[in-house]
Amino acid sequence: MALHQLRSITIGVPDPEPVAQYYEAFGLERSGNNVFSTTEGGRQLYLEATPTRRLVQLVVGVDDNDDLDRARSALDAAGHSVTAAEASISVGEPDSGVKVVLELAPRVAPLSVEPLSYNGAGLPERVGTRAPGVLRDTRVRPRKLGHVVITTPNFAATNDFFSTLIGFKVSDYIGDVGTFLRCSTDHHNLLVLEAPATFLHHSAWQVDDVDEIGRGASALIEGHPERHVWGLGRHHAGSNFFWYLRDPAGNFSEYYSDLDYIPEDAAWVPETAAGKFGLYNWGPEPPATFLQPDDLMELAEKQRSIAL
């Protein structure tokens, strides 16, 4: 795969400072002018001021100049305006409004982590000691940015842009309104959803295991119950554990672990998830605002006004 990493995202919000404080509490390391880092991915989140909340930019790592040339040729042939630099190209996706940057970047090998021992029925692996998850007292720190979910009023065109022109691979579908796409060995790095307005639905951040999800989310909602959105649960597409929370601008952020791993040469066959499996395998029923945020109509109206 020419693409190999979701390197960073830029989120636009009307008032960055409260959102910046939220992502600090979420576990990202703040530095400079609203720049945030994970423990393995480095600088992976940037905040800037925009009229409405939205995903401004996503950056994808590629291996070499040939990869940039292939993507540029496909985009040029499709009539898109591409800006080229020495080690990158950038292009706007017309319907979602997201700027996509492909840049030369070395592949990052994840740090090895000693596997945990779990006691199963008749199969004790951890003997004479408490589970590590109940003994941890350090701050939860996400290891990397895993994926983002964006919406578009023109699902077919946005989906084709990322899969056919940029080079993301299709992993799974949610009926005819959503596509899980990957630019790495993760099950998905991008989910494109159909909606009447464009917005960032959520960003997802990898932690070590389900205990870190629980510890991180519990700490974040202590004293701030309004931050809770949905969880704890396990998705069907991607298989990962999840817990969703809300930043002050209305964007959702997800702690996740145990996502499906798809080797580059795997004969992976995409499936179409039906019914509840398009959202989850088990867990509490998602709130209505998970698919239709409270500010959806307000966002649509503001975007129409800006367009005029």
C-alpha positions as a Markdown table, in Angstrom:
| # | Residue | x | y | z |
|---|---|---|---|---|
| 1 | Met | 0.0 | 0.0 | 0.0 |
| 2 | Ala | 1.4 | 3.4 | -1.0 |
| 3 | Leu | -0.4 | 5.0 | 1.8 |
| 4 | His | 0.7 | 3.9 | 5.3 |
| 5 | Gln | -0.4 | 6.3 | 8.1 |
| 6 | Leu | -3.0 | 8.8 | 9.2 |
| 7 | Arg | -0.4 | 11.3 | 10.4 |
| 8 | Ser | -2.5 | 14.2 | 11.7 |
| 9 | Ile | -5.8 | 16.2 | 11.6 |
| 10 | Thr | -6.7 | 19.8 | 12.0 |
| 11 | Ile | -10.0 | 20.5 | 13.7 |
| 12 | Gly | -11.7 | 23.9 | 13.3 |
| 13 | Val | -13.9 | 25.2 | 16.0 |
| 14 | Pro | -15.4 | 28.7 | 16.8 |
| 15 | Asp | -13.6 | 28.9 | 20.2 |
| 16 | Pro | -10.4 | 26.9 | 20.4 |
| 17 | Glu | -9.3 | 27.4 | 24.0 |
| 18 | Pro | -12.0 | 25.4 | 25.8 |
| 19 | Val | -11.6 | 22.6 | 23.2 |
| 20 | Ala | -7.8 | 22.7 | 23.8 |
| 21 | Gln | -8.3 | 22.3 | 27.5 |
| 22 | Tyr | -10.6 | 19.3 | 26.8 |
| 23 | Tyr | -8.0 | 17.5 | 24.7 |
| 24 | Glu | -5.4 | 18.1 | 27.4 |
| 25 | Ala | -7.8 | 16.4 | 29.9 |
| 26 | Phe | -8.3 | 13.7 | 27.3 |
| 27 | Gly | -4.7 | 12.8 | 27.5 |
| 28 | Leu | -3.0 | 14.5 | 24.6 |
| 29 | Glu | 0.2 | 16.5 | 25.3 |
| 30 | Arg | -0.3 | 20.2 | 24.5 |
| 31 | Ser | 2.5 | 22.3 | 23.0 |
| 32 | Gly | 2.9 | 25.5 | 21.0 |
| 33 | Asn | -0.1 | 27.1 | 19.5 |
| 34 | Asn | -2.9 | 24.5 | 20.0 |
| 35 | Val | -0.8 | 21.6 | 18.9 |
| 36 | Phe | -1.3 | 18.2 | 20.6 |
| 37 | Ser | 0.8 | 15.0 | 20.6 |
| 38 | Thr | 0.3 | 11.3 | 21.3 |
| 39 | Thr | 3.0 | 9.1 | 22.8 |
| 40 | Glu | 3.9 | 7.3 | 19.5 |
| 41 | Gly | 2.5 | 9.4 | 16.7 |
| 42 | Gly | 4.0 | 12.8 | 17.7 |
| 43 | Arg | 2.0 | 15.9 | 16.7 |
| 44 | Gln | -1.3 | 14.6 | 15.5 |
| 45 | Leu | -3.9 | 17.2 | 16.4 |
| 46 | Tyr | -4.0 | 20.9 | 15.5 |
| 47 | Leu | -6.8 | 23.3 | 16.4 |
| 48 | Glu | -7.8 | 26.5 | 14.6 |
| 49 | Ala | -10.6 | 29.0 | 14.7 |
| 50 | Thr | -13.4 | 28.5 | 12.1 |
| 51 | Pro | -17.0 | 29.7 | 11.8 |
| 52 | Thr | -18.4 | 26.2 | 12.4 |
| 53 | Arg | -17.0 | 23.0 | 13.8 |
| 54 | Arg | -15.4 | 20.9 | 11.1 |
| 55 | Leu | -12.5 | 18.8 | 10.0 |
| 56 | Val | -10.2 | 21.3 | 8.2 |
| 57 | Gln | -7.4 | 18.9 | 7.1 |
| 58 | Leu | -6.1 | 15.4 | 7.3 |
| 59 | Val | -2.6 | 14.4 | 6.5 |
| 60 | Val | -1.6 | 11.0 | 5.2 |
| 61 | Gly | 1.9 | 9.5 | 5.0 |
| 62 | Val | 3.1 | 8.0 | 1.7 |
| 63 | Asp | 6.3 | 6.1 | 0.9 |
| 64 | Asp | 7.9 | 7.9 | -2.0 |
| 65 | Asn | 7.6 | 10.4 | -4.9 |
| 66 | Asp | 6.1 | 7.8 | -7.2 |
| 67 | Asp | 3.1 | 7.5 | -4.8 |
| 68 | Leu | 2.7 | 11.3 | -4.9 |
| 69 | Asp | 2.9 | 11.3 | -8.7 |
| 70 | Arg | 0.3 | 8.5 | -9.0 |
| 71 | Ala | -2.2 | 10.3 | -6.8 |
| 72 | Arg | -1.6 | 13.6 | -8.5 |
| 73 | Ser | -2.2 | 12.1 | -12.0 |
| 74 | Ala | -5.4 | 10.6 | -10.9 |
| 75 | Leu | -6.6 | 13.8 | -9.3 |
| 76 | Asp | -5.6 | 15.9 | -12.3 |
| 77 | Ala | -7.4 | 13.6 | -14.6 |
| 78 | Ala | -10.6 | 13.9 | -12.5 |
| 79 | Gly | -10.4 | 17.7 | -12.7 |
| 80 | His | -9.2 | 18.5 | -9.2 |
| 81 | Ser | -6.9 | 21.4 | -8.5 |
| 82 | Val | -3.7 | 20.0 | -6.8 |
| 83 | Thr | -1.0 | 22.0 | -5.1 |
| 84 | Ala | 2.4 | 20.4 | -5.2 |
| 85 | Ala | 5.3 | 21.0 | -2.8 |
| 86 | Glu | 8.7 | 19.4 | -2.6 |
| 87 | Ala | 7.6 | 16.5 | -0.5 |
| 88 | Ser | 3.8 | 16.7 | -0.6 |
| 89 | Ile | 0.7 | 17.4 | -2.5 |
| 90 | Ser | -2.6 | 18.8 | -1.2 |
| 91 | Val | -6.1 | 18.9 | -2.6 |
| 92 | Gly | -9.6 | 19.8 | -1.3 |
| 93 | Glu | -12.4 | 17.3 | -1.3 |
| 94 | Pro | -15.2 | 19.4 | -2.7 |
| 95 | Asp | -18.3 | 18.0 | -0.9 |
| 96 | Ser | -16.9 | 17.5 | 2.7 |
| 97 | Gly | -14.7 | 20.6 | 2.4 |
| 98 | Val | -11.7 | 18.7 | 3.9 |
| 99 | Lys | -8.2 | 19.5 | 2.7 |
| 100 | Val | -6.2 | 16.3 | 2.1 |
| 101 | Val | -2.4 | 16.3 | 2.3 |
| 102 | Leu | -0.3 | 13.4 | 1.1 |
| 103 | Glu | 3.3 | 13.8 | 2.3 |
| 104 | Leu | 6.5 | 11.7 | 2.2 |
| 105 | Ala | 7.0 | 10.2 | 5.7 |
| 106 | Pro | 8.9 | 7.3 | 7.1 |
| 107 | Arg | 6.9 | 4.3 | 8.4 |
| 108 | Val | 6.6 | 4.3 | 12.2 |
| 109 | Ala | 6.9 | 1.0 | 13.9 |
| 110 | Pro | 4.7 | 0.7 | 17.0 |
| 111 | Leu | 6.4 | 0.2 | 20.3 |
| 112 | Ser | 6.1 | -3.3 | 21.6 |
| 113 | Val | 4.0 | -3.8 | 24.7 |
| 114 | Glu | 4.2 | -6.9 | 26.9 |
| 115 | Pro | 0.9 | -8.8 | 26.5 |
| 116 | Leu | -1.4 | -8.9 | 29.4 |
| 117 | Ser | -2.4 | -12.2 | 31.1 |
| 118 | Tyr | -6.1 | -12.9 | 31.3 |
| 119 | Asn | -7.8 | -15.6 | 33.3 |
| 120 | Gly | -10.3 | -17.6 | 31.3 |
| 121 | Ala | -12.7 | -20.3 | 32.4 |
| 122 | Gly | -10.4 | -23.2 | 33.4 |
| 123 | Leu | -7.4 | -21.3 | 31.9 |
| 124 | Pro | -5.7 | -19.2 | 34.6 |
| 125 | Glu | -2.8 | -17.2 | 33.1 |
| 126 | Arg | -2.6 | -14.6 | 36.0 |
| 127 | Val | -2.0 | -16.5 | 39.2 |
| 128 | Gly | -1.6 | -15.1 | 42.7 |
| 129 | Thr | -1.8 | -11.4 | 41.7 |
| 130 | Arg | -4.4 | -8.8 | 40.9 |
| 131 | Ala | -5.2 | -7.7 | 37.3 |
| 132 | Pro | -2.8 | -4.9 | 36.2 |
| 133 | Gly | -5.8 | -2.8 | 35.1 |
| 134 | Val | -7.0 | -2.3 | 38.6 |
| 135 | Leu | -3.6 | -1.3 | 39.9 |
| 136 | Arg | -2.8 | 1.4 | 37.4 |
| 137 | Asp | -2.9 | 5.0 | 38.7 |
| 138 | Thr | -1.1 | 6.9 | 36.0 |
| 139 | Arg | -2.8 | 9.3 | 33.6 |
| 140 | Val | -4.2 | 7.7 | 30.4 |
| 141 | Arg | -2.3 | 8.8 | 27.3 |
| 142 | Pro | -3.4 | 7.8 | 23.8 |
| 143 | Arg | -0.7 | 6.1 | 21.8 |
| 144 | Lys | -1.8 | 7.4 | 18.4 |
| 145 | Leu | -4.6 | 8.9 | 16.3 |
| 146 | Gly | -6.5 | 6.0 | 14.8 |
| 147 | His | -9.3 | 7.4 | 12.6 |
| 148 | Val | -11.7 | 10.2 | 11.8 |
| 149 | Val | -15.3 | 10.2 | 10.7 |
| 150 | Ile | -16.5 | 12.9 | 8.4 |
| 151 | Thr | -19.9 | 13.6 | 6.8 |
| 152 | Thr | -20.8 | 14.6 | 3.3 |
| 153 | Pro | -24.0 | 15.5 | 1.4 |
| 154 | Asn | -22.6 | 13.7 | -1.6 |
| 155 | Phe | -21.7 | 10.3 | -0.3 |
| 156 | Ala | -20.9 | 8.7 | -3.6 |
| 157 | Ala | -18.6 | 11.4 | -4.8 |
| 158 | Thr | -16.7 | 11.8 | -1.5 |
| 159 | Asn | -16.3 | 8.0 | -1.2 |
| 160 | Asp | -14.9 | 7.8 | -4.7 |
| 161 | Phe | -12.5 | 10.7 | -4.1 |
| 162 | Phe | -10.9 | 8.9 | -1.1 |
| 163 | Ser | -10.9 | 5.4 | -2.5 |
| 164 | Thr | -10.3 | 5.8 | -6.2 |
| 165 | Leu | -8.3 | 9.0 | -6.4 |
| 166 | Ile | -6.4 | 9.2 | -3.1 |
| 167 | Gly | -5.9 | 5.5 | -2.7 |
| 168 | Phe | -7.7 | 4.4 | 0.5 |
| 169 | Lys | -8.8 | 0.8 | 0.6 |
| 170 | Val | -12.3 | -0.2 | 1.4 |
| 171 | Ser | -12.7 | -2.4 | 4.6 |
| 172 | Asp | -16.5 | -2.5 | 5.2 |
| 173 | Tyr | -19.7 | -0.7 | 4.5 |
| 174 | Ile | -22.7 | 0.6 | 6.5 |
| 175 | Gly | -25.5 | 0.0 | 4.1 |
| 176 | Asp | -25.3 | 2.5 | 1.3 |
| 177 | Val | -24.6 | 5.5 | 3.6 |
| 178 | Gly | -21.1 | 4.7 | 5.1 |
| 179 | Thr | -17.8 | 3.3 | 4.0 |
| 180 | Phe | -14.9 | 2.3 | 6.3 |
| 181 | Leu | -11.6 | 3.2 | 4.6 |
| 182 | Arg | -8.0 | 2.4 | 5.5 |
| 183 | Cys | -4.6 | 4.0 | 4.6 |
| 184 | Ser | -2.7 | 1.6 | 6.9 |
| 185 | Thr | -3.0 | -1.8 | 8.5 |
| 186 | Asp | -5.7 | -0.6 | 10.8 |
| 187 | His | -9.2 | -1.7 | 9.9 |
| 188 | His | -10.1 | 1.9 | 9.2 |
| 189 | Asn | -8.5 | 5.3 | 9.3 |
| 190 | Leu | -11.5 | 7.1 | 7.8 |
| 191 | Leu | -15.2 | 6.6 | 7.8 |
| 192 | Val | -17.3 | 8.6 | 5.3 |
| 193 | Leu | -20.9 | 9.1 | 6.2 |
| 194 | Glu | -23.8 | 10.6 | 4.4 |
| 195 | Ala | -25.5 | 13.6 | 6.1 |
| 196 | Pro | -27.2 | 16.9 | 5.2 |
| 197 | Ala | -24.4 | 18.9 | 6.6 |
| 198 | Thr | -20.6 | 18.5 | 6.7 |
| 199 | Phe | -18.9 | 18.1 | 10.1 |
| 200 | Leu | -16.4 | 16.1 | 12.0 |
| 201 | His | -18.4 | 13.3 | 13.7 |
| 202 | His | -15.5 | 12.0 | 15.8 |
| 203 | Ser | -11.8 | 11.4 | 16.1 |
| 204 | Ala | -10.5 | 8.1 | 17.6 |
| 205 | Trp | -7.5 | 7.6 | 19.7 |
| 206 | Gln | -5.8 | 4.3 | 20.5 |
| 207 | Val | -5.1 | 3.2 | 24.1 |
| 208 | Asp | -3.6 | 0.0 | 25.3 |
| 209 | Asp | -6.7 | -2.0 | 26.3 |
| 210 | Val | -10.2 | -1.9 | 27.6 |
| 211 | Asp | -9.1 | -0.9 | 31.1 |
| 212 | Glu | -7.4 | 2.2 | 29.7 |
| 213 | Ile | -10.7 | 3.1 | 27.9 |
| 214 | Gly | -12.6 | 2.7 | 31.1 |
| 215 | Arg | -10.1 | 4.6 | 33.2 |
| 216 | Gly | -9.7 | 7.4 | 30.6 |
| 217 | Ala | -13.4 | 7.9 | 30.1 |
| 218 | Ser | -14.2 | 7.7 | 33.8 |
| 219 | Ala | -11.6 | 10.4 | 34.6 |
| 220 | Leu | -12.9 | 12.6 | 31.9 |
| 221 | Ile | -16.5 | 12.6 | 32.9 |
| 222 | Glu | -15.8 | 12.9 | 36.7 |
| 223 | Gly | -17.4 | 16.3 | 37.5 |
| 224 | His | -18.3 | 16.7 | 33.8 |
| 225 | Pro | -21.2 | 14.2 | 33.0 |
| 226 | Glu | -22.1 | 16.2 | 30.0 |
| 227 | Arg | -19.0 | 14.9 | 28.3 |
| 228 | His | -20.3 | 11.3 | 28.1 |
| 229 | Val | -21.9 | 10.2 | 24.8 |
| 230 | Trp | -21.9 | 6.5 | 24.4 |
| 231 | Gly | -20.1 | 3.5 | 25.9 |
| 232 | Leu | -18.7 | 1.1 | 27.0 |
| 233 | Gly | -19.2 | -1.2 | 24.0 |
| 234 | Arg | -17.7 | -3.1 | 21.2 |
| 235 | His | -18.1 | -2.4 | 17.5 |
| 236 | His | -18.9 | -5.0 | 14.9 |
| 237 | Ala | -17.0 | -3.4 | 11.9 |
| 238 | Gly | -13.4 | -3.1 | 13.2 |
| 239 | Ser | -14.2 | -5.2 | 16.3 |
| 240 | Asn | -12.8 | -2.5 | 18.7 |
| 241 | Phe | -13.9 | -1.6 | 22.2 |
| 242 | Phe | -15.1 | 2.0 | 22.4 |
| 243 | Trp | -16.3 | 4.9 | 24.6 |
| 244 | Tyr | -17.3 | 8.2 | 23.0 |
| 245 | Leu | -17.1 | 11.6 | 24.7 |
| 246 | Arg | -18.0 | 15.1 | 23.6 |
| 247 | Asp | -15.7 | 18.1 | 23.4 |
| 248 | Pro | -17.0 | 21.7 | 24.1 |
| 249 | Ala | -17.6 | 22.4 | 20.4 |
| 250 | Gly | -19.7 | 19.3 | 19.9 |
| 251 | Asn | -17.2 | 17.0 | 18.3 |
| 252 | Phe | -17.1 | 13.5 | 19.6 |
| 253 | Ser | -13.8 | 11.8 | 20.6 |
| 254 | Glu | -13.3 | 8.1 | 21.1 |
| 255 | Tyr | -11.0 | 6.0 | 23.2 |
| 256 | Tyr | -10.5 | 2.6 | 21.5 |
| 257 | Ser | -8.5 | -0.6 | 21.7 |
| 258 | Asp | -8.3 | -4.0 | 20.0 |
| 259 | Leu | -9.1 | -2.8 | 16.4 |
| 260 | Asp | -8.8 | -5.4 | 13.6 |
| 261 | Tyr | -5.4 | -5.5 | 11.9 |
| 262 | Ile | -5.4 | -6.0 | 8.1 |
| 263 | Pro | -1.9 | -6.8 | 6.6 |
| 264 | Glu | -1.3 | -5.0 | 3.3 |
| 265 | Asp | -1.3 | -8.3 | 1.3 |
| 266 | Ala | -4.4 | -9.7 | 3.1 |
| 267 | Ala | -7.3 | -10.9 | 0.9 |
| 268 | Trp | -9.8 | -8.9 | 3.0 |
| 269 | Val | -13.4 | -9.0 | 1.7 |
| 270 | Pro | -15.5 | -6.0 | 2.7 |
| 271 | Glu | -18.9 | -6.8 | 4.2 |
| 272 | Thr | -22.0 | -4.7 | 4.6 |
| 273 | Ala | -23.1 | -4.3 | 8.2 |
| 274 | Ala | -26.8 | -4.4 | 8.6 |
| 275 | Gly | -29.1 | -3.3 | 11.4 |
| 276 | Lys | -27.4 | -2.6 | 14.7 |
| 277 | Phe | -24.2 | -4.1 | 13.5 |
| 278 | Gly | -23.6 | -1.0 | 11.5 |
| 279 | Leu | -23.0 | 0.7 | 14.8 |
| 280 | Tyr | -22.1 | -1.9 | 17.4 |
| 281 | Asn | -21.9 | -5.6 | 18.4 |
| 282 | Trp | -22.7 | -5.1 | 22.0 |
| 283 | Gly | -23.1 | -2.3 | 24.5 |
| 284 | Pro | -25.8 | 0.2 | 25.5 |
| 285 | Glu | -28.1 | 1.4 | 22.8 |
| 286 | Pro | -26.6 | 4.5 | 21.2 |
| 287 | Pro | -28.3 | 7.9 | 21.9 |
| 288 | Ala | -30.2 | 9.5 | 19.0 |
| 289 | Thr | -27.7 | 12.4 | 19.1 |
| 290 | Phe | -24.9 | 10.0 | 18.1 |
| 291 | Leu | -26.1 | 9.9 | 14.5 |
| 292 | Gln | -27.9 | 13.2 | 14.5 |
| 293 | Pro | -26.1 | 15.6 | 16.7 |
| 294 | Asp | -28.1 | 18.3 | 18.4 |
| 295 | Asp | -26.5 | 21.0 | 16.3 |
| 296 | Leu | -27.0 | 19.2 | 12.9 |
| 297 | Met | -29.7 | 21.6 | 11.5 |
| 298 | Glu | -27.8 | 24.6 | 12.9 |
| 299 | Leu | -24.7 | 23.5 | 11.1 |
| 300 | Ala | -26.6 | 22.9 | 7.9 |
| 301 | Glu | -28.2 | 26.4 | 8.0 |
| 302 | Lys | -24.8 | 28.1 | 8.8 |
| 303 | Gln | -23.2 | 26.3 | 5.9 |
| 304 | Arg | -25.9 | 27.4 | 3.5 |
| 305 | Ser | -25.5 | 31.0 | 4.7 |
| 306 | Ile | -21.7 | 30.8 | 4.2 |
| 307 | Ala | -22.2 | 29.3 | 0.7 |
| 308 | Leu | -24.5 | 32.2 | -0.3 |
